[in-house]
Amino acid sequence: MKNDDQTEMRKDAALFSLMAQIEPKKKPLVEVDVMEQTQEDEALETPWKLILYDDDIHTFDEVINQLIKALGCSKSHAEELTFRVHNEGKAVVFEGSFEECLKRNSVLQEIQLITEIKG
């Protein structure tokens, strides 16, 4: 009977040891999933930038009018942005959430302006 008790104790110890090795591996997976979700949420909330690039196709008036339509800004602000794009080759014309940038981007692309959204 002593040998049976010792054998059972060894089996229990081995099982406990295996469980101790397996259990820590389960927890990081949950933490990683939570961390990835948090990073995704933060990425969507961080300021995104809508960049407008210069081209040789559109007139100043076309760009100014489309900026007013997309951004709801004043004519003087749209002119300022348009001159910055023309002189520097590109300019950040809007900053906000990804969804806000996407809405404004679609308006600018109605007349095939060259844009990029960066986060």
C-alpha positions in Angstrom: 0.0 0.0 0.0 2.9 2.4 0.6 4.1 2.0 -2.9 0.6 2.8 -4.2 0.5 6.0 -2.1 3.9 7.1 -3.3 3.0 6.4 -6.9 -0.2 8.4 -6.5 1.7 11.3 -4.9 4.3 11.3 -7.7 1.5 11.3 -10.3 -0.2 14.2 -8.5 3.1 16.1 -8.3 3.8 15.5 -12.0 0.2 16.6 -12.9 0.5 19.7 -10.8 3.9 20.5 -12.4 2.4 20.2 -15.9 -0.5 22.3 -14.9 1.8 25.0 -13.5 3.7 25.1 -16.8 0.5 25.3 -19.0 -1.5 27.8 -16.9 0.9 30.8 -17.3 0.8 30.3 -21.1 -2.9 30.8 -21.2 -2.9 34.2 -19.4 -0.6 36.1 -21.8 -2.9 35.2 -24.8 -5.7 37.0 -23.1 -3.5 40.0 -22.2 -2.2 40.1 -25.7 -5.7 40.2 -27.1 -6.7 43.0 -24.8 -3.5 44.9 -25.6 -4.1 44.5 -29.4 -7.7 45.8 -29.0 -6.4 48.7 -26.9 -3.8 49.5 -29.6 -6.5 49.4 -32.3 -8.8 51.7 -30.3 -5.9 54.1 -29.7 -4.9 54.0 -33.4 -8.4 55.0 -34.4 -8.5 57.8 -31.9 -5.1 59.3 -32.6 -5.1 62.3 -34.9 -5.1 61.4 -38.5 -3.9 63.8 -41.2 -5.4 64.4 -44.6 -2.7 65.5 -47.0 -3.4 67.2 -50.4 -0.8 66.9 -53.1 -0.1 69.4 -55.9 -0.9 68.5 -59.4 -0.7 70.2 -62.8 -4.3 69.4 -63.8 -6.6 71.4 -61.5 -6.9 75.1 -61.4 -6.6 77.1 -58.2 -10.3 77.9 -58.3 -11.2 74.2 -58.6 -9.0 73.3 -55.6 -10.2 76.2 -53.5 -13.9 75.4 -54.2 -13.4 71.7 -53.4 -11.6 72.5 -50.2 -14.5 74.8 -49.1 -16.9 72.0 -49.9 -14.8 69.3 -48.1 -13.8 71.3 -45.1 -16.5 73.8 -44.7 -13.8 76.5 -44.3 -13.7 80.1 -45.4 -12.5 81.1 -48.9 -9.4 82.8 -47.4 -8.5 79.6 -45.5 -9.0 77.5 -48.7 -6.8 79.9 -50.7 -4.1 79.7 -48.0 -4.1 75.9 -48.1 -4.1 75.9 -51.9 -1.1 78.2 -52.1 0.7 76.1 -49.5 0.0 72.9 -51.6 1.2 74.7 -54.8 4.4 76.1 -53.2 5.4 73.1 -51.0 4.1 70.3 -53.2 1.7 69.1 -50.5 0.0 70.3 -47.3 -2.0 68.9 -44.4 -5.5 70.2 -45.0 -7.3 68.5 -42.2 -6.6 66.7 -38.9 -9.0 64.5 -37.0 -10.3 61.0 -36.5 -9.9 58.5 -39.3 -13.6 58.6 -40.2 -13.6 62.4 -40.4 -10.5 62.4 -42.7 -12.2 59.7 -44.8 -15.3 61.8 -45.3 -13.3 64.9 -46.3 -11.1 62.8 -48.5 -14.0 61.4 -50.5 -15.1 65.0 -51.2 -11.7 66.0 -52.4 -11.5 62.9 -54.6 -14.8 63.8 -56.3 -12.7 65.8 -58.8 -9.7 63.4 -58.6 -7.5 65.5 -56.3 -4.5 63.6 -55.1 -4.7 62.9 -51.4 -3.4 60.7 -48.7 -4.5 59.9 -45.1 -1.8 59.3 -42.6 -2.1 58.2 -39.0 
